[in-house]
Amino acid sequence: ISSFSGAFEDWPTFRDLFQSIVGNNSSISAIEKFHYLKTCLEGPAEELIRPLAMTEDNYPRAWELLSEQYENKRELSRSNFTA
């Protein structure tokens, strides 16, 4: 999985790939998923979840924060027009 730096146009690809390989894999624990997620992020995306402690309970919260930030349809549309 390539890293995600916070570019809106890269979010759909990152989201779908991460979920198919890690997020939807029931043999990987939530804490491992959170670790994998953190290692895949850089820049603004990493900064968004940096304050969250590395706990099993924080994996869903981290994913929720990223989704809320990068599922912004207006920004996603704007980035597609400027790309």
Summary of the structure (lengths in Angstrom):
residues: 83
radius of gyration: 12.6
end to end distance: 21.9
largest distance: 39.5
contacts: 218
relative contact order: 0.20
helix: 69%
strand: 2%
